Amino acid sequence: MPPIHSSPFHQMENQAFASLLQHTTNREKRSKNRGSGGIFRMFKLLPMLTSGCKMVTLLGRSRKQLLTYHATTGTLFGHRRGRVSLAIQEDPHRLPIFVIELPMSSMAFQKEMASDIVRLSLESETKTNKKKVLEEFVWGVYCNGRKYGYSIRRKQMTDDELHVMQSLRGVSMGAGVLPGFSEQETTVDGELTYMRARFERVVGTKDSEAFHMINPEGAGDGQELSIFFVRVH
């Protein structure tokens, strides 16, 4: 596993950083006391699924309520022996506004989830702020303070990524295994797993945004997964 590095994101002492973290630190203790919520618990069970299992799980009270709730949709997906990708959608029926393949394997992400609270930080070191934060292309990727490397945001999705988005367009929350785009790819890289959830979008400044996972009702109110986007000048 890559060594731990200090991140410029965690060294920032400004109002934007404080406002983004405020939505997580106040409820972390309750999350630890109540245990993992439904979505993370389901995603951790994925390695135990049999090869023939194709599962789509909707969590929450009613599908109608989940689809009409004004929140952002986030999807983490990837082959068992491949890398994890992240897609962010304003509407699960539309194409993502942000897609990136993270420089971390599915196995490494599973290990990070053992802490029950995951903070995924994407940092752009651009010298201009003419673009919106999510429009930046080159990102340094940190998970729970550990630097994994750099990734470039997709300009166009791959066939595999389009396959995932189309397969999940009717799913608002859940985790499971999807049929692979091709039988050869599944044989080489393993089955295609995913976790999809609704996220609260928090805009700190023009250089910072955060997405905090919304747990299903009855799964506790702790925030297990937060994704931060920060432009570091």
C-alpha contacts under 8 A as a table, 3 or more apart, distances in Angstrom:
res1	aa1	res2	aa2	distance
1	M	108	A	7.43
2	P	146	R	7.42
2	P	147	K	7.15
2	P	148	Y	6.44
3	P	146	R	6.84
3	P	147	K	7.32
4	I	145	G	6.75
4	I	146	R	4.48
4	I	147	K	6.13
5	H	145	G	6.89
5	H	146	R	5.69
5	H	147	K	5.68
6	S	10	H	7.26
6	S	11	Q	7.93
6	S	145	G	6.73
6	S	146	R	7.56
6	S	147	K	7.85
7	S	10	H	5.37
7	S	11	Q	6.64
7	S	142	Y	7.56
7	S	145	G	6.71
7	S	147	K	7.47
8	P	11	Q	5.04
8	P	12	M	6.34
8	P	232	V	7.43
9	F	12	M	5.55
9	F	17	F	7.87
9	F	121	S	7.71
9	F	123	E	7.05
9	F	230	V	7.05
9	F	232	V	7.48
10	H	145	G	7.78
12	M	17	F	6.50
13	E	17	F	6.71
13	E	18	A	7.43
14	N	17	F	5.61
14	N	18	A	6.43
15	Q	18	A	5.08
15	Q	19	S	6.04
16	A	19	S	5.25
16	A	20	L	6.32
16	A	204	G	4.99
16	A	205	T	5.90
16	A	208	S	6.70
17	F	20	L	5.31
17	F	21	L	6.30
17	F	204	G	7.44
17	F	208	S	7.73
18	A	21	L	5.27
18	A	22	Q	6.06
19	S	22	Q	5.21
19	S	23	H	7.43
19	S	204	G	6.16
20	L	23	H	6.27
20	L	24	T	7.89
20	L	202	V	6.95
20	L	203	V	7.73
20	L	204	G	6.04
20	L	208	S	7.97
20	L	209	E	7.20
20	L	210	A	6.19
20	L	228	F	7.90
21	L	24	T	5.41
21	L	25	T	6.20
22	Q	25	T	5.68
22	Q	26	N	6.40
23	H	26	N	6.49
23	H	27	R	7.55
23	H	212	H	7.70
24	T	27	R	5.79
24	T	28	E	6.20
24	T	212	H	7.77
24	T	223	Q	6.30
24	T	226	S	7.63
25	T	28	E	5.34
25	T	29	K	7.91
26	N	29	K	7.48
27	R	30	R	5.39
27	R	31	S	6.37
27	R	221	D	7.34
27	R	222	G	5.30
27	R	223	Q	6.84
28	E	31	S	5.02
28	E	32	K	6.38
28	E	117	I	7.83
28	E	222	G	5.77
28	E	223	Q	6.67
29	K	32	K	5.21
29	K	33	N	6.28
29	K	222	G	7.69
30	R	33	N	5.04
30	R	34	R	6.07
30	R	221	D	7.26
30	R	222	G	5.74
31	S	34	R	5.32
31	S	35	G	5.89
31	S	36	S	7.01
31	S	220	G	6.86
31	S	221	D	6.62
31	S	222	G	3.87
31	S	223	Q	6.61
31	S	224	E	7.19
32	K	35	G	5.30
32	K	36	S	7.53
32	K	116	D	7.63
32	K	222	G	7.62
34	R	220	G	6.32
34	R	222	G	7.94
35	G	116	D	7.79
35	G	220	G	7.82
36	S	40	F	6.41
36	S	41	R	6.07
36	S	116	D	6.21
36	S	219	A	7.49
36	S	220	G	7.89
36	S	224	E	7.33
37	G	40	F	5.93
37	G	41	R	6.13
37	G	215	N	6.50
37	G	216	P	7.66
37	G	219	A	4.47
37	G	220	G	6.18
37	G	224	E	7.65
38	G	41	R	5.21
38	G	42	M	6.11
38	G	59	L	7.59
38	G	215	N	7.28
38	G	216	P	6.93
38	G	219	A	5.66
39	I	42	M	5.13
39	I	43	F	6.18
39	I	59	L	7.75
39	I	173	M	7.78
39	I	174	G	6.08
39	I	175	A	6.64
39	I	195	M	7.40
39	I	197	A	7.50
39	I	215	N	7.35
39	I	216	P	7.90
40	F	43	F	5.01
40	F	44	K	6.13
40	F	113	M	7.97
40	F	116	D	7.78
40	F	224	E	7.57
41	R	44	K	5.27
41	R	45	L	6.59
42	M	45	L	5.28
42	M	46	L	6.86
42	M	174	G	7.81
42	M	175	A	6.17
42	M	176	G	7.82
43	F	46	L	5.39
43	F	175	A	5.62
43	F	176	G	7.11
43	F	194	Y	7.72
43	F	195	M	6.32
44	K	47	P	7.14
44	K	110	Q	7.04
44	K	113	M	7.74
45	L	48	M	5.51
45	L	49	L	7.06
46	L	49	L	5.37
46	L	176	G	6.65
46	L	177	V	7.53
46	L	193	T	7.37
49	L	53	C	6.35
50	T	53	C	5.43
51	S	191	E	7.48
53	C	177	V	7.02
54	K	176	G	6.88
54	K	177	V	5.15
54	K	178	L	5.82
54	K	179	P	7.07
55	M	175	A	7.55
55	M	176	G	4.79
55	M	177	V	5.52
55	M	178	L	7.18
56	V	171	V	7.76
56	V	174	G	6.51
56	V	175	A	6.30
56	V	176	G	5.35
56	V	177	V	7.31
57	T	173	M	7.20
57	T	174	G	4.65
57	T	175	A	5.90
57	T	176	G	6.82
58	L	63	R	7.44
58	L	171	V	6.81
58	L	172	S	6.95
58	L	173	M	5.35
58	L	174	G	5.05
59	L	173	M	5.83
59	L	174	G	6.06
59	L	216	P	6.16
60	G	63	R	7.33
60	G	66	L	7.25
60	G	216	P	4.96
60	G	217	E	5.91
61	R	65	Q	7.41
61	R	66	L	7.98
61	R	216	P	8.00
61	R	217	E	7.27
62	S	65	Q	5.38
62	S	66	L	6.51
63	R	66	L	5.15
63	R	67	L	6.23
63	R	172	S	7.73
64	K	67	L	5.31
64	K	68	T	6.23
65	Q	68	T	5.38
65	Q	69	Y	6.04
66	L	69	Y	5.38
66	L	172	S	6.52
66	L	173	M	7.96
67	L	70	H	7.97
67	L	172	S	6.33
71	A	90	E	7.25
71	A	198	R	6.02
71	A	199	F	5.81
71	A	200	E	5.79
71	A	201	R	7.17
72	T	88	I	7.13
72	T	89	Q	6.00
72	T	90	E	4.89
72	T	91	D	6.88
72	T	198	R	5.64
72	T	199	F	5.05
72	T	200	E	6.43
72	T	201	R	6.61
73	T	88	I	5.81
73	T	89	Q	5.04
73	T	90	E	6.12
73	T	91	D	6.63
73	T	92	P	6.35
73	T	172	S	7.27
73	T	196	R	7.15
73	T	197	A	5.93
73	T	198	R	4.66
73	T	199	F	5.96
74	G	86	L	7.22
74	G	87	A	5.79
74	G	88	I	4.61
74	G	89	Q	6.33
74	G	196	R	5.76
74	G	197	A	5.61
74	G	198	R	6.22
74	G	199	F	6.63
75	T	86	L	5.76
75	T	87	A	5.20
75	T	88	I	6.52
75	T	194	Y	6.90
75	T	195	M	5.69
75	T	196	R	4.34
75	T	197	A	6.62
76	L	84	V	6.55
76	L	85	S	5.63
76	L	86	L	4.76
76	L	87	A	6.66
76	L	194	Y	5.63
76	L	195	M	5.27
76	L	196	R	6.46
77	F	84	V	5.54
77	F	85	S	5.35
77	F	86	L	6.71
77	F	192	L	7.10
77	F	193	T	5.59
77	F	194	Y	4.08
77	F	195	M	6.31
78	G	82	G	6.23
78	G	83	R	5.75
78	G	84	V	4.67
78	G	85	S	6.00
78	G	106	S	6.61
78	G	192	L	5.47
78	G	193	T	5.66
78	G	194	Y	6.60
79	H	82	G	4.80
79	H	83	R	6.71
79	H	84	V	7.48
79	H	106	S	7.00
79	H	186	T	7.66
79	H	189	D	5.68
79	H	190	G	5.45
79	H	191	E	5.30
79	H	192	L	4.29
79	H	193	T	6.09
80	R	83	R	7.89
80	R	106	S	5.71
80	R	107	M	7.07
80	R	189	D	6.37
80	R	190	G	5.02
80	R	191	E	5.78
80	R	192	L	6.51
80	R	193	T	7.00
81	R	105	S	7.12
81	R	106	S	6.60
81	R	107	M	7.34
81	R	189	D	4.82
81	R	190	G	5.66
82	G	105	S	5.65
82	G	106	S	6.13
82	G	189	D	5.77
82	G	190	G	7.74
83	R	101	E	6.92
83	R	102	L	6.62
83	R	103	P	6.79
83	R	104	M	5.60
83	R	105	S	4.09
83	R	106	S	5.41
84	V	101	E	6.07
84	V	102	L	5.60
84	V	103	P	7.58
84	V	104	M	6.26
84	V	105	S	5.82
84	V	106	S	5.42
84	V	109	F	7.64
85	S	99	V	7.29
85	S	100	I	5.66
85	S	101	E	4.10
85	S	102	L	5.48
86	L	98	F	7.88
86	L	99	V	5.67
86	L	100	I	5.43
86	L	101	E	6.32
86	L	102	L	7.12
87	A	96	P	6.04
87	A	97	I	7.69
87	A	98	F	5.64
87	A	99	V	4.43
87	A	100	I	6.69
88	I	96	P	5.30
88	I	97	I	5.91
88	I	98	F	5.19
88	I	99	V	6.58
89	Q	92	P	5.93
89	Q	94	R	7.01
89	Q	95	L	6.66
89	Q	96	P	4.29
89	Q	97	I	5.61
89	Q	98	F	7.18
90	E	94	R	7.52
90	E	96	P	7.15
90	E	97	I	7.19
91	D	94	R	5.41
91	D	95	L	7.86
91	D	96	P	7.97
92	P	95	L	7.56
92	P	96	P	7.99
92	P	168	L	7.73
92	P	169	R	5.38
92	P	170	G	7.24
92	P	171	V	7.47
92	P	172	S	6.89
93	H	169	R	5.15
93	H	170	G	7.23
94	R	169	R	7.94
95	L	165	M	7.57
96	P	99	V	6.58
98	F	134	L	6.73
98	F	135	E	7.86
98	F	153	R	7.13
98	F	154	R	7.50
99	V	153	R	5.93
99	V	154	R	5.55
99	V	157	M	7.31
100	I	151	S	7.03
100	I	152	I	6.50
100	I	153	R	4.69
100	I	154	R	5.65
101	E	151	S	6.68
101	E	152	I	7.59
101	E	153	R	7.51
102	L	105	S	7.98
102	L	141	V	7.18
102	L	150	Y	7.74
102	L	151	S	6.03
103	P	141	V	7.27
103	P	148	Y	5.92
103	P	149	G	5.77
103	P	150	Y	6.38
103	P	151	S	6.27
104	M	108	A	6.19
104	M	109	F	6.83
104	M	148	Y	6.25
105	S	108	A	5.14
105	S	109	F	6.38
106	S	109	F	5.14
106	S	110	Q	6.23
107	M	110	Q	5.10
107	M	111	K	6.44
108	A	111	K	5.13
108	A	112	E	6.39
109	F	112	E	5.01
109	F	113	M	6.31
110	Q	113	M	5.17
110	Q	114	A	6.88
111	K	114	A	5.41
112	E	115	S	6.21
112	E	118	V	6.83
112	E	143	C	7.50
112	E	144	N	7.44
113	M	116	D	5.36
113	M	117	I	6.77
113	M	118	V	6.20
115	S	118	V	7.03
116	D	224	E	6.09
117	I	223	Q	7.20
117	I	224	E	4.38
117	I	225	L	5.94
118	V	143	C	7.02
118	V	144	N	6.07
118	V	224	E	5.98
118	V	225	L	4.84
118	V	226	S	6.47
119	R	143	C	5.73
119	R	144	N	5.11
119	R	145	G	7.87
119	R	225	L	5.95
119	R	226	S	5.02
119	R	227	I	5.99
119	R	228	F	7.56
120	L	141	V	7.43
120	L	142	Y	5.91
120	L	143	C	4.57
120	L	144	N	6.47
120	L	225	L	7.63
120	L	226	S	6.22
120	L	227	I	4.70
120	L	228	F	6.20
121	S	141	V	5.88
121	S	142	Y	4.99
121	S	143	C	6.16
121	S	144	N	7.98
121	S	227	I	5.81
121	S	228	F	4.67
121	S	229	F	6.17
121	S	230	V	7.70
122	L	139	W	5.71
122	L	140	G	5.57
122	L	141	V	4.77
122	L	142	Y	6.41
122	L	227	I	7.65
122	L	228	F	5.99
122	L	229	F	4.94
122	L	230	V	6.39
123	E	139	W	5.25
123	E	140	G	4.99
123	E	141	V	6.56
123	E	229	F	5.93
123	E	230	V	4.90
123	E	231	R	5.73
123	E	232	V	6.61
124	S	136	E	6.96
124	S	137	F	7.92
124	S	138	V	6.16
124	S	139	W	4.84
124	S	140	G	6.35
124	S	229	F	7.85
124	S	230	V	6.30
124	S	231	R	4.68
124	S	232	V	5.90
125	E	138	V	7.95
125	E	139	W	7.58
125	E	231	R	6.00
125	E	232	V	4.96
125	E	233	H	5.94
126	T	129	N	7.66
126	T	136	E	7.89
126	T	231	R	6.80
126	T	232	V	6.94
126	T	233	H	6.43
127	K	233	H	5.72
128	T	131	K	7.61
128	T	233	H	7.91
129	N	132	K	7.15
129	N	133	V	7.90
129	N	206	K	7.74
129	N	207	D	7.32
131	K	135	E	5.95
131	K	136	E	6.82
132	K	135	E	5.27
132	K	136	E	7.15
132	K	206	K	6.93
132	K	207	D	7.68
133	V	136	E	5.85
133	V	206	K	6.86
133	V	207	D	5.81
133	V	208	S	6.64
133	V	209	E	7.43
133	V	229	F	7.02
133	V	230	V	7.19
133	V	231	R	6.65
134	L	229	F	7.38
136	E	139	W	7.71
136	E	153	R	7.43
137	F	152	I	5.22
137	F	153	R	4.81
137	F	154	R	7.70
138	V	150	Y	7.02
138	V	151	S	5.93
138	V	152	I	4.63
138	V	153	R	6.53
139	W	150	Y	5.50
139	W	151	S	5.34
139	W	152	I	6.19
139	W	153	R	7.66
140	G	147	K	7.71
140	G	148	Y	7.86
140	G	149	G	5.86
140	G	150	Y	4.44
140	G	151	S	6.55
141	V	147	K	6.06
141	V	148	Y	5.76
141	V	149	G	5.66
141	V	150	Y	5.78
141	V	151	S	7.19
142	Y	145	G	5.68
142	Y	146	R	5.20
142	Y	147	K	4.37
142	Y	148	Y	5.80
142	Y	149	G	7.57
143	C	146	R	5.20
143	C	147	K	6.60
143	C	148	Y	7.37
154	R	157	M	6.13
157	M	160	D	7.96
157	M	161	E	5.80
157	M	162	L	6.22
158	T	161	E	5.17
158	T	162	L	6.24
159	D	162	L	5.09
159	D	163	H	6.07
159	D	181	F	7.79
160	D	163	H	5.03
160	D	164	V	6.47
160	D	181	F	5.81
161	E	164	V	5.15
161	E	165	M	6.37
162	L	165	M	5.14
162	L	166	Q	6.08
163	H	166	Q	5.27
163	H	167	S	6.06
163	H	181	F	6.49
164	V	167	S	5.10
164	V	168	L	6.18
164	V	178	L	7.77
165	M	168	L	5.25
165	M	169	R	5.92
166	Q	169	R	5.29
167	S	170	G	7.70
167	S	178	L	7.82
168	L	171	V	5.09
168	L	172	S	7.98
169	R	172	S	7.88
171	V	174	G	7.25
171	V	196	R	7.87
172	S	196	R	6.85
172	S	197	A	6.55
172	S	198	R	7.06
173	M	195	M	7.75
173	M	196	R	5.05
173	M	197	A	4.52
173	M	198	R	6.58
174	G	195	M	5.90
174	G	196	R	5.27
174	G	197	A	6.47
175	A	193	T	7.56
175	A	194	Y	5.50
175	A	195	M	4.23
175	A	196	R	6.13
176	G	193	T	5.74
176	G	194	Y	5.64
176	G	195	M	6.76
177	V	191	E	6.92
177	V	192	L	5.69
177	V	193	T	4.43
177	V	194	Y	6.37
178	L	191	E	7.32
178	L	192	L	5.43
178	L	193	T	6.14
178	L	194	Y	7.57
179	P	191	E	7.31
179	P	192	L	6.69
180	G	183	E	6.49
180	G	185	E	6.97
180	G	186	T	5.59
180	G	191	E	6.50
180	G	192	L	5.84
181	F	185	E	7.18
181	F	186	T	7.74
182	S	185	E	5.33
182	S	186	T	6.43
183	E	186	T	5.15
183	E	187	T	6.24
184	Q	187	T	5.11
184	Q	188	V	6.34
185	E	188	V	5.24
185	E	189	D	5.86
185	E	190	G	7.44
186	T	189	D	5.41
186	T	190	G	4.78
186	T	191	E	5.36
186	T	192	L	7.35
187	T	190	G	5.68
187	T	191	E	7.81
197	A	213	M	6.57
197	A	214	I	7.07
197	A	215	N	7.94
198	R	213	M	5.95
198	R	214	I	5.55
198	R	215	N	7.89
199	F	211	F	5.52
199	F	212	H	5.09
199	F	213	M	4.32
199	F	214	I	5.31
200	E	211	F	5.45
200	E	212	H	5.06
200	E	213	M	6.34
200	E	214	I	6.54
201	R	209	E	7.29
201	R	210	A	5.90
201	R	211	F	4.65
201	R	212	H	6.65
202	V	209	E	5.69
202	V	210	A	5.09
202	V	211	F	6.20
202	V	212	H	7.90
203	V	206	K	7.64
203	V	208	S	6.38
203	V	209	E	4.49
203	V	210	A	6.47
204	G	207	D	7.51
204	G	208	S	5.26
204	G	209	E	5.53
204	G	210	A	7.62
205	T	208	S	5.21
205	T	209	E	7.15
206	K	209	E	7.96
207	D	230	V	5.77
207	D	231	R	4.93
207	D	232	V	7.64
208	S	228	F	7.50
208	S	229	F	5.58
208	S	230	V	4.46
208	S	231	R	6.28
209	E	228	F	6.05
209	E	229	F	5.21
209	E	230	V	6.62
210	A	226	S	7.01
210	A	227	I	5.60
210	A	228	F	4.39
210	A	229	F	6.04
211	F	226	S	5.61
211	F	227	I	5.07
211	F	228	F	6.46
212	H	223	Q	6.62
212	H	225	L	6.24
212	H	226	S	4.48
212	H	227	I	6.54
213	M	223	Q	6.10
213	M	224	E	6.87
213	M	225	L	5.49
213	M	226	S	6.15
214	I	223	Q	7.08
215	N	219	A	6.14
215	N	220	G	7.03
215	N	221	D	6.68
215	N	222	G	7.77
215	N	223	Q	7.31
216	P	219	A	5.68
216	P	220	G	7.97
217	E	220	G	7.18
223	Q	226	S	7.06
